[in-house]
Amino acid sequence: MAKVVIHIFHGDEPSLGTGSHVSERIRQVQRDRGIDIEVYVFGPAEKALLDPTAREFNEQIDELVAKGVQVKTCLNIAAAEHATETLAARGIQLELAREAFTRYALEGATVISF
């Protein structure tokens, strides 16, 4: 099974919206195409997970989690923002970026960044 990682990094509205939308679109065809999808939210985009004004992005992320997509974010940034419990309560998994990106390389994943 091929693995696709959607890496949402930039915190601007187009990046947040497109990254989360593409994630949902891939989720819709993953079984038919034999794809495993994971979303990794990092950097400025991770701070958007805590921003109530980024409502559409956060709703899309929560829907992905509810539909069984693994959504992960950086443990170090979450800890620095005092948000580990808040993010974990939403079903967002915490993983150090160095571990996630090393794992993606070892898995031969295709990483698409927004």
N, CA, C and O atoms as CSV, one atom per row, in Angstrom:
chain,resi,resn,atom,element,x,y,z
A,1,MET,N,N,0.844,-1.175,0.000
A,1,MET,CA,C,0.000,0.000,0.000
A,1,MET,C,C,0.891,1.240,0.000
A,1,MET,O,O,1.820,1.342,0.801
A,2,ALA,N,N,0.611,2.168,-0.886
A,2,ALA,CA,C,1.351,3.428,-0.956
A,2,ALA,C,C,0.907,4.344,0.177
A,2,ALA,O,O,-0.236,4.286,0.631
A,3,LYS,N,N,1.820,5.180,0.621
A,3,LYS,CA,C,1.498,6.123,1.690
A,3,LYS,C,C,1.668,7.544,1.173
A,3,LYS,O,O,2.669,7.883,0.541
A,4,VAL,N,N,0.665,8.364,1.459
A,4,VAL,CA,C,0.704,9.788,1.136
A,4,VAL,C,C,0.604,10.564,2.444
A,4,VAL,O,O,-0.282,10.307,3.260
A,5,VAL,N,N,1.509,11.506,2.637
A,5,VAL,CA,C,1.484,12.377,3.799
A,5,VAL,C,C,1.206,13.791,3.300
A,5,VAL,O,O,1.925,14.322,2.454
A,6,ILE,N,N,0.161,14.381,3.835
A,6,ILE,CA,C,-0.101,15.785,3.572
A,6,ILE,C,C,0.517,16.562,4.730
A,6,ILE,O,O,0.086,16.451,5.878
A,7,HIS,N,N,1.525,17.343,4.404
A,7,HIS,CA,C,2.264,18.131,5.388
A,7,HIS,C,C,1.753,19.568,5.275
A,7,HIS,O,O,2.039,20.265,4.301
A,8,ILE,N,N,1.001,19.995,6.273
A,8,ILE,CA,C,0.484,21.360,6.272
A,8,ILE,C,C,1.385,22.178,7.183
A,8,ILE,O,O,1.406,21.980,8.398
A,9,PHE,N,N,2.125,23.093,6.584
A,9,PHE,CA,C,3.106,23.891,7.319
A,9,PHE,C,C,2.715,25.363,7.401
A,9,PHE,O,O,2.725,25.953,8.481
A,10,HIS,N,N,2.375,25.944,6.278
A,10,HIS,CA,C,2.112,27.384,6.231
A,10,HIS,C,C,0.788,27.719,6.907
A,10,HIS,O,O,-0.184,26.972,6.794
A,11,GLY,N,N,0.760,28.833,7.600
A,11,GLY,CA,C,-0.413,29.219,8.362
A,11,GLY,C,C,-1.361,30.163,7.645
A,11,GLY,O,O,-2.323,30.644,8.244
A,12,ASP,N,N,-1.104,30.437,6.365
A,12,ASP,CA,C,-1.995,31.332,5.632
A,12,ASP,C,C,-3.255,30.581,5.203
A,12,ASP,O,O,-3.244,29.359,5.056
A,13,GLU,N,N,-4.324,31.320,5.006
A,13,GLU,CA,C,-5.631,30.733,4.674
A,13,GLU,C,C,-5.594,29.805,3.453
A,13,GLU,O,O,-6.149,28.709,3.525
A,14,PRO,N,N,-4.961,30.196,2.330
A,14,PRO,CA,C,-4.934,29.276,1.182
A,14,PRO,C,C,-4.226,27.949,1.487
A,14,PRO,O,O,-4.684,26.891,1.056
A,15,SER,N,N,-3.120,28.003,2.221
A,15,SER,CA,C,-2.402,26.762,2.549
A,15,SER,C,C,-3.205,25.877,3.485
A,15,SER,O,O,-3.289,24.666,3.285
A,16,LEU,N,N,-3.798,26.484,4.512
A,16,LEU,CA,C,-4.609,25.717,5.462
A,16,LEU,C,C,-5.809,25.098,4.755
A,16,LEU,O,O,-6.104,23.917,4.933
A,17,GLY,N,N,-6.496,25.902,3.954
A,17,GLY,CA,C,-7.691,25.425,3.262
A,17,GLY,C,C,-7.380,24.357,2.234
A,17,GLY,O,O,-8.053,23.328,2.177
A,18,THR,N,N,-6.360,24.599,1.418
A,18,THR,CA,C,-6.028,23.634,0.372
A,18,THR,C,C,-5.470,22.350,0.968
A,18,THR,O,O,-5.836,21.257,0.535
A,19,GLY,N,N,-4.597,22.468,1.949
A,19,GLY,CA,C,-4.023,21.272,2.573
A,19,GLY,C,C,-5.074,20.384,3.202
A,19,GLY,O,O,-5.036,19.164,3.040
A,20,SER,N,N,-6.012,20.979,3.918
A,20,SER,CA,C,-7.059,20.180,4.558
A,20,SER,C,C,-8.057,19.648,3.530
A,20,SER,O,O,-8.567,18.539,3.683
A,21,HIS,N,N,-8.341,20.427,2.486
A,21,HIS,CA,C,-9.269,19.979,1.446
A,21,HIS,C,C,-8.684,18.814,0.639
A,21,HIS,O,O,-9.372,17.826,0.379
A,22,VAL,N,N,-7.414,18.937,0.246
A,22,VAL,CA,C,-6.766,17.851,-0.497
A,22,VAL,C,C,-6.715,16.585,0.356
A,22,VAL,O,O,-6.876,15.478,-0.159
A,23,SER,N,N,-6.493,16.747,1.649
A,23,SER,CA,C,-6.485,15.589,2.546
A,23,SER,C,C,-7.819,14.858,2.500
A,23,SER,O,O,-7.854,13.630,2.418
A,24,GLU,N,N,-8.903,15.599,2.552
A,24,GLU,CA,C,-10.235,14.988,2.486
A,24,GLU,C,C,-10.470,14.318,1.138
A,24,GLU,O,O,-11.030,13.224,1.078
A,25,ARG,N,N,-10.052,14.960,0.072
A,25,ARG,CA,C,-10.267,14.384,-1.262
A,25,ARG,C,C,-9.489,13.069,-1.421
A,25,ARG,O,O,-10.002,12.116,-2.007
A,26,ILE,N,N,-8.285,13.016,-0.914
A,26,ILE,CA,C,-7.515,11.766,-0.970
A,26,ILE,C,C,-8.160,10.714,-0.076
A,26,ILE,O,O,-8.220,9.543,-0.449
A,27,ARG,N,N,-8.639,11.111,1.086
A,27,ARG,CA,C,-9.320,10.180,1.983
A,27,ARG,C,C,-10.502,9.516,1.266
A,27,ARG,O,O,-10.766,8.331,1.472
A,28,GLN,N,N,-11.197,10.259,0.446
A,28,GLN,CA,C,-12.373,9.737,-0.244
A,28,GLN,C,C,-12.045,8.610,-1.214
A,28,GLN,O,O,-12.891,7.755,-1.477
A,29,VAL,N,N,-10.821,8.597,-1.751
A,29,VAL,CA,C,-10.450,7.570,-2.739
A,29,VAL,C,C,-9.382,6.611,-2.239
A,29,VAL,O,O,-8.912,5.762,-2.997
A,30,GLN,N,N,-8.995,6.731,-0.986
A,30,GLN,CA,C,-7.853,5.944,-0.507
A,30,GLN,C,C,-8.057,4.441,-0.628
A,30,GLN,O,O,-7.127,3.726,-1.001
A,31,ARG,N,N,-9.233,3.956,-0.326
A,31,ARG,CA,C,-9.457,2.503,-0.412
A,31,ARG,C,C,-9.418,2.022,-1.859
A,31,ARG,O,O,-8.812,0.996,-2.168
A,32,ASP,N,N,-10.068,2.770,-2.736
A,32,ASP,CA,C,-10.087,2.394,-4.159
A,32,ASP,C,C,-8.697,2.411,-4.780
A,32,ASP,O,O,-8.402,1.623,-5.678
A,33,ARG,N,N,-7.856,3.299,-4.304
A,33,ARG,CA,C,-6.524,3.477,-4.893
A,33,ARG,C,C,-5.423,2.761,-4.118
A,33,ARG,O,O,-4.267,2.772,-4.542
A,34,GLY,N,N,-5.763,2.139,-2.987
A,34,GLY,CA,C,-4.754,1.443,-2.190
A,34,GLY,C,C,-3.756,2.395,-1.549
A,34,GLY,O,O,-2.553,2.133,-1.527
A,35,ILE,N,N,-4.273,3.503,-1.027
A,35,ILE,CA,C,-3.419,4.532,-0.426
A,35,ILE,C,C,-3.709,4.635,1.065
A,35,ILE,O,O,-4.860,4.577,1.500
A,36,ASP,N,N,-2.658,4.787,1.823
A,36,ASP,CA,C,-2.764,5.109,3.239
A,36,ASP,C,C,-2.432,6.594,3.353
A,36,ASP,O,O,-1.416,7.042,2.823
A,37,ILE,N,N,-3.276,7.357,4.038
A,37,ILE,CA,C,-3.047,8.801,4.164
A,37,ILE,C,C,-2.802,9.182,5.616
A,37,ILE,O,O,-3.408,8.636,6.539
A,38,GLU,N,N,-1.903,10.128,5.786
A,38,GLU,CA,C,-1.625,10.721,7.095
A,38,GLU,C,C,-1.472,12.220,6.880
A,38,GLU,O,O,-0.982,12.657,5.838
A,39,VAL,N,N,-1.886,12.994,7.852
A,39,VAL,CA,C,-1.742,14.451,7.802
A,39,VAL,C,C,-0.815,14.852,8.937
A,39,VAL,O,O,-1.019,14.464,10.088
A,40,TYR,N,N,0.215,15.641,8.598
A,40,TYR,CA,C,1.130,16.153,9.627
A,40,TYR,C,C,1.077,17.674,9.583
A,40,TYR,O,O,1.440,18.293,8.583
A,41,VAL,N,N,0.618,18.266,10.684
A,41,VAL,CA,C,0.481,19.715,10.799
A,41,VAL,C,C,1.665,20.216,11.626
A,41,VAL,O,O,1.917,19.728,12.727
A,42,PHE,N,N,2.385,21.197,11.080
A,42,PHE,CA,C,3.649,21.614,11.691
A,42,PHE,C,C,3.823,23.126,11.561
A,42,PHE,O,O,3.220,23.756,10.692
A,43,GLY,N,N,4.645,23.697,12.424
A,43,GLY,CA,C,5.023,25.098,12.316
A,43,GLY,C,C,3.842,26.049,12.461
A,43,GLY,O,O,3.006,25.868,13.347
A,44,PRO,N,N,3.764,27.063,11.598
A,44,PRO,CA,C,2.676,28.034,11.680
A,44,PRO,C,C,1.288,27.392,11.586
A,44,PRO,O,O,0.344,27.866,12.218
A,45,ALA,N,N,1.162,26.339,10.815
A,45,ALA,CA,C,-0.141,25.662,10.701
A,45,ALA,C,C,-0.543,25.021,12.021
A,45,ALA,O,O,-1.730,24.944,12.338
A,46,GLU,N,N,0.428,24.565,12.786
A,46,GLU,CA,C,0.102,23.966,14.086
A,46,GLU,C,C,-0.520,25.011,15.012
A,46,GLU,O,O,-1.432,24.704,15.779
A,47,LYS,N,N,-0.029,26.226,14.937
A,47,LYS,CA,C,-0.615,27.290,15.753
A,47,LYS,C,C,-2.047,27.584,15.317
A,47,LYS,O,O,-2.868,28.003,16.133
A,48,ALA,N,N,-2.354,27.367,14.035
A,48,ALA,CA,C,-3.729,27.562,13.553
A,48,ALA,C,C,-4.686,26.558,14.184
A,48,ALA,O,O,-5.882,26.826,14.294
A,49,LEU,N,N,-4.163,25.391,14.604
A,49,LEU,CA,C,-5.005,24.415,15.292
A,49,LEU,C,C,-5.546,24.965,16.609
A,49,LEU,O,O,-6.534,24.462,17.144
A,50,LEU,N,N,-4.893,25.996,17.121
A,50,LEU,CA,C,-5.275,26.591,18.400
A,50,LEU,C,C,-5.960,27.947,18.227
A,50,LEU,O,O,-6.304,28.608,19.206
A,51,ASP,N,N,-6.152,28.349,16.980
A,51,ASP,CA,C,-6.702,29.672,16.668
A,51,ASP,C,C,-8.197,29.568,16.370
A,51,ASP,O,O,-8.578,28.986,15.355
A,52,PRO,N,N,-9.045,30.119,17.229
A,52,PRO,CA,C,-10.487,30.027,16.995
A,52,PRO,C,C,-10.949,30.745,15.731
A,52,PRO,O,O,-12.040,30.469,15.232
A,53,THR,N,N,-10.133,31.663,15.204
A,53,THR,CA,C,-10.526,32.334,13.959
A,53,THR,C,C,-10.272,31.461,12.730
A,53,THR,O,O,-10.775,31.761,11.647
A,54,ALA,N,N,-9.498,30.385,12.886
A,54,ALA,CA,C,-9.247,29.438,11.794
A,54,ALA,C,C,-10.304,28.329,11.847
A,54,ALA,O,O,-9.977,27.143,11.806
A,55,ARG,N,N,-11.540,28.724,11.935
A,55,ARG,CA,C,-12.668,27.817,12.154
A,55,ARG,C,C,-12.786,26.746,11.065
A,55,ARG,O,O,-12.901,25.560,11.373
A,56,GLU,N,N,-12.758,27.158,9.808
A,56,GLU,CA,C,-12.943,26.204,8.711
A,56,GLU,C,C,-11.839,25.144,8.703
A,56,GLU,O,O,-12.117,23.957,8.531
A,57,PHE,N,N,-10.596,25.572,8.887
A,57,PHE,CA,C,-9.463,24.653,8.947
A,57,PHE,C,C,-9.648,23.661,10.096
A,57,PHE,O,O,-9.484,22.455,9.910
A,58,ASN,N,N,-9.983,24.162,11.263
A,58,ASN,CA,C,-10.143,23.297,12.431
A,58,ASN,C,C,-11.308,22.335,12.274
A,58,ASN,O,O,-11.214,21.185,12.702
A,59,GLU,N,N,-12.393,22.775,11.676
A,59,GLU,CA,C,-13.517,21.876,11.427
A,59,GLU,C,C,-13.109,20.761,10.473
A,59,GLU,O,O,-13.467,19.602,10.682
A,60,GLN,N,N,-12.362,21.104,9.425
A,60,GLN,CA,C,-11.914,20.089,8.459
A,60,GLN,C,C,-10.970,19.088,9.122
A,60,GLN,O,O,-11.073,17.886,8.876
A,61,ILE,N,N,-10.054,19.573,9.958
A,61,ILE,CA,C,-9.132,18.674,10.663
A,61,ILE,C,C,-9.914,17.745,11.584
A,61,ILE,O,O,-9.652,16.542,11.613
A,62,ASP,N,N,-10.859,18.280,12.326
A,62,ASP,CA,C,-11.662,17.444,13.225
A,62,ASP,C,C,-12.478,16.418,12.451
A,62,ASP,O,O,-12.669,15.300,12.928
A,63,GLU,N,N,-12.962,16.775,11.269
A,63,GLU,CA,C,-13.699,15.816,10.431
A,63,GLU,C,C,-12.778,14.707,9.940
A,63,GLU,O,O,-13.174,13.542,9.905
A,64,LEU,N,N,-11.558,15.056,9.562
A,64,LEU,CA,C,-10.606,14.032,9.127
A,64,LEU,C,C,-10.339,13.040,10.261
A,64,LEU,O,O,-10.333,11.829,10.041
A,65,VAL,N,N,-10.121,13.550,11.462
A,65,VAL,CA,C,-9.895,12.689,12.622
A,65,VAL,C,C,-11.111,11.788,12.838
A,65,VAL,O,O,-10.968,10.586,13.060
A,66,ALA,N,N,-12.302,12.375,12.772
A,66,ALA,CA,C,-13.534,11.608,12.990
A,66,ALA,C,C,-13.717,10.513,11.948
A,66,ALA,O,O,-14.343,9.490,12.228
A,67,LYS,N,N,-13.177,10.717,10.752
A,67,LYS,CA,C,-13.288,9.735,9.672
A,67,LYS,C,C,-12.134,8.740,9.668
A,67,LYS,O,O,-12.008,7.931,8.749
A,68,GLY,N,N,-11.293,8.801,10.697
A,68,GLY,CA,C,-10.243,7.802,10.859
A,68,GLY,C,C,-8.892,8.146,10.270
A,68,GLY,O,O,-8.000,7.298,10.260
A,69,VAL,N,N,-8.710,9.365,9.778
A,69,VAL,CA,C,-7.411,9.765,9.243
A,69,VAL,C,C,-6.484,10.097,10.413
A,69,VAL,O,O,-6.875,10.795,11.349
A,70,GLN,N,N,-5.265,9.593,10.351
A,70,GLN,CA,C,-4.274,9.951,11.368
A,70,GLN,C,C,-3.831,11.381,11.116
A,70,GLN,O,O,-3.238,11.685,10.080
A,71,VAL,N,N,-4.119,12.249,12.062
A,71,VAL,CA,C,-3.654,13.629,12.008
A,71,VAL,C,C,-2.681,13.788,13.159
A,71,VAL,O,O,-3.004,13.525,14.317
A,72,LYS,N,N,-1.478,14.227,12.808
A,72,LYS,CA,C,-0.428,14.366,13.818
A,72,LYS,C,C,0.120,15.777,13.790
A,72,LYS,O,O,-0.010,16.498,12.801
A,73,THR,N,N,0.730,16.151,14.889
A,73,THR,CA,C,1.369,17.454,15.003
A,73,THR,C,C,2.594,17.324,15.896
A,73,THR,O,O,2.764,16.320,16.588
A,74,CYS,N,N,3.433,18.329,15.878
A,74,CYS,CA,C,4.705,18.267,16.582
A,74,CYS,C,C,4.538,18.379,18.100
A,74,CYS,O,O,3.944,19.331,18.605
A,75,LEU,N,N,5.055,17.423,18.789
A,75,LEU,CA,C,5.001,17.395,20.245
A,75,LEU,C,C,5.699,18.615,20.855
A,75,LEU,O,O,5.189,19.203,21.808
A,76,ASN,N,N,6.854,18.997,20.318
A,76,ASN,CA,C,7.592,20.128,20.893
A,76,ASN,C,C,6.818,21.439,20.775
A,76,ASN,O,O,6.777,22.221,21.726
A,77,ILE,N,N,6.212,21.683,19.630
A,77,ILE,CA,C,5.443,22.921,19.460
A,77,ILE,C,C,4.209,22.885,20.358
A,77,ILE,O,O,3.873,23.882,20.997
A,78,ALA,N,N,3.543,21.747,20.404
A,78,ALA,CA,C,2.365,21.619,21.264
A,78,ALA,C,C,2.720,21.887,22.724
A,78,ALA,O,O,1.980,22.566,23.435
A,79,ALA,N,N,3.846,21.354,23.160
A,79,ALA,CA,C,4.277,21.565,24.546
A,79,ALA,C,C,4.620,23.036,24.787
A,79,ALA,O,O,4.275,23.591,25.829
A,80,ALA,N,N,5.296,23.662,23.828
A,80,ALA,CA,C,5.651,25.073,23.974
A,80,ALA,C,C,4.406,25.961,24.036
A,80,ALA,O,O,4.418,27.010,24.680
A,81,GLU,N,N,3.343,25.537,23.370
A,81,GLU,CA,C,2.089,26.296,23.367
A,81,GLU,C,C,1.162,25.866,24.511
A,81,GLU,O,O,0.045,26.368,24.631
A,82,HIS,N,N,1.632,24.934,25.349
A,82,HIS,CA,C,0.839,24.397,26.463
A,82,HIS,C,C,-0.481,23.810,25.942
A,82,HIS,O,O,-1.547,24.025,26.517
A,83,ALA,N,N,-0.374,23.059,24.833
A,83,ALA,CA,C,-1.580,22.576,24.148
A,83,ALA,C,C,-1.615,21.064,23.957
A,83,ALA,O,O,-2.444,20.565,23.197
A,84,THR,N,N,-0.732,20.323,24.631
A,84,THR,CA,C,-0.701,18.873,24.397
A,84,THR,C,C,-2.036,18.227,24.750
A,84,THR,O,O,-2.541,17.397,23.994
A,85,GLU,N,N,-2.598,18.592,25.864
A,85,GLU,CA,C,-3.874,17.987,26.282
A,85,GLU,C,C,-5.019,18.419,25.363
A,85,GLU,O,O,-5.872,17.606,25.006
A,86,THR,N,N,-5.036,19.685,24.984
A,86,THR,CA,C,-6.087,20.206,24.106
A,86,THR,C,C,-6.081,19.486,22.762
A,86,THR,O,O,-7.131,19.073,22.269
A,87,LEU,N,N,-4.899,19.339,22.174
A,87,LEU,CA,C,-4.798,18.674,20.869
A,87,LEU,C,C,-5.116,17.186,20.986
A,87,LEU,O,O,-5.831,16.635,20.149
A,88,ALA,N,N,-4.593,16.539,22.014
A,88,ALA,CA,C,-4.860,15.112,22.209
A,88,ALA,C,C,-6.351,14.856,22.420
A,88,ALA,O,O,-6.878,13.846,21.955
A,89,ALA,N,N,-7.028,15.761,23.114
A,89,ALA,CA,C,-8.472,15.600,23.342
A,89,ALA,C,C,-9.260,15.665,22.031
A,89,ALA,O,O,-10.360,15.120,21.939
A,90,ARG,N,N,-8.704,16.321,21.035
A,90,ARG,CA,C,-9.348,16.392,19.713
A,90,ARG,C,C,-9.008,15.172,18.854
A,90,ARG,O,O,-9.510,15.045,17.737
A,91,GLY,N,N,-8.168,14.285,19.359
A,91,GLY,CA,C,-7.778,13.101,18.599
A,91,GLY,C,C,-6.578,13.331,17.713
A,91,GLY,O,O,-6.242,12.483,16.886
A,92,ILE,N,N,-5.927,14.466,17.876
A,92,ILE,CA,C,-4.716,14.776,17.116
A,92,ILE,C,C,-3.543,14.150,17.855
A,92,ILE,O,O,-3.333,14.405,19.041
A,93,GLN,N,N,-2.788,13.334,17.145
A,93,GLN,CA,C,-1.665,12.629,17.760
A,93,GLN,C,C,-0.434,13.525,17.781
A,93,GLN,O,O,-0.248,14.359,16.895
A,94,LEU,N,N,0.392,13.349,18.783
A,94,LEU,CA,C,1.597,14.160,18.946
A,94,LEU,C,C,2.824,13.316,18.654
A,94,LEU,O,O,3.001,12.233,19.212
A,95,GLU,N,N,3.669,13.832,17.767
A,95,GLU,CA,C,4.895,13.125,17.394
A,95,GLU,C,C,5.956,14.162,17.048
A,95,GLU,O,O,5.679,15.131,16.341
A,96,LEU,N,N,7.154,13.958,17.542
A,96,LEU,CA,C,8.244,14.864,17.205
A,96,LEU,C,C,8.437,14.903,15.692
A,96,LEU,O,O,8.365,13.869,15.027
A,97,ALA,N,N,8.677,16.074,15.157
A,97,ALA,CA,C,8.852,16.226,13.708
A,97,ALA,C,C,10.007,15.360,13.203
A,97,ALA,O,O,9.896,14.738,12.146
A,98,ARG,N,N,11.100,15.315,13.940
A,98,ARG,CA,C,12.251,14.521,13.480
A,98,ARG,C,C,11.886,13.055,13.348
A,98,ARG,O,O,12.357,12.370,12.440
A,99,GLU,N,N,11.042,12.575,14.255
A,99,GLU,CA,C,10.624,11.173,14.200
A,99,GLU,C,C,9.664,10.942,13.040
A,99,GLU,O,O,9.772,9.947,12.324
A,100,ALA,N,N,8.727,11.865,12.862
A,100,ALA,CA,C,7.742,11.715,11.784
A,100,ALA,C,C,8.420,11.726,10.419
A,100,ALA,O,O,8.168,10.844,9.598
A,101,PHE,N,N,9.273,12.708,10.167
A,101,PHE,CA,C,9.887,12.814,8.841
A,101,PHE,C,C,10.890,11.698,8.586
A,101,PHE,O,O,11.050,11.263,7.446
A,102,THR,N,N,11.563,11.231,9.622
A,102,THR,CA,C,12.438,10.063,9.463
A,102,THR,C,C,11.604,8.829,9.113
A,102,THR,O,O,11.980,8.048,8.238
A,103,ARG,N,N,10.481,8.659,9.793
A,103,ARG,CA,C,9.590,7.534,9.511
A,103,ARG,C,C,9.056,7.597,8.078
A,103,ARG,O,O,8.992,6.577,7.391
A,104,TYR,N,N,8.675,8.793,7.632
A,104,TYR,CA,C,8.171,8.920,6.256
A,104,TYR,C,C,9.229,8.483,5.246
A,104,TYR,O,O,8.912,7.810,4.265
A,105,ALA,N,N,10.481,8.863,5.483
A,105,ALA,CA,C,11.553,8.462,4.574
A,105,ALA,C,C,11.723,6.949,4.573
A,105,ALA,O,O,11.854,6.336,3.514
A,106,LEU,N,N,11.722,6.347,5.755
A,106,LEU,CA,C,11.888,4.902,5.855
A,106,LEU,C,C,10.717,4.139,5.245
A,106,LEU,O,O,10.895,3.039,4.723
A,107,GLU,N,N,9.523,4.722,5.310
A,107,GLU,CA,C,8.332,4.094,4.726
A,107,GLU,C,C,8.232,4.316,3.220
A,107,GLU,O,O,7.407,3.686,2.557
A,108,GLY,N,N,9.058,5.201,2.674
A,108,GLY,CA,C,8.963,5.519,1.261
A,108,GLY,C,C,7.706,6.317,0.933
A,108,GLY,O,O,7.176,6.225,-0.175
A,109,ALA,N,N,7.234,7.098,1.896
A,109,ALA,CA,C,6.008,7.872,1.715
A,109,ALA,C,C,6.230,9.030,0.745
A,109,ALA,O,O,7.333,9.562,0.620
A,110,THR,N,N,5.160,9.398,0.071
A,110,THR,CA,C,5.150,10.627,-0.731
A,110,THR,C,C,4.617,11.727,0.168
A,110,THR,O,O,3.506,11.635,0.692
A,111,VAL,N,N,5.421,12.769,0.342
A,111,VAL,CA,C,5.036,13.876,1.207
A,111,VAL,C,C,4.726,15.089,0.334
A,111,VAL,O,O,5.559,15.545,-0.449
A,112,ILE,N,N,3.517,15.592,0.490
A,112,ILE,CA,C,3.060,16.760,-0.265
A,112,ILE,C,C,2.864,17.883,0.740
A,112,ILE,O,O,2.124,17.731,1.711
A,113,SER,N,N,3.524,19.006,0.509
A,113,SER,CA,C,3.500,20.106,1.483
A,113,SER,C,C,2.645,21.277,1.012
A,113,SER,O,O,2.603,21.619,-0.170
A,114,PHE,N,N,1.975,21.869,1.979
A,114,PHE,CA,C,1.177,23.078,1.743
A,114,PHE,C,C,1.582,24.122,2.766
A,114,PHE,O,O,1.043,25.229,2.765
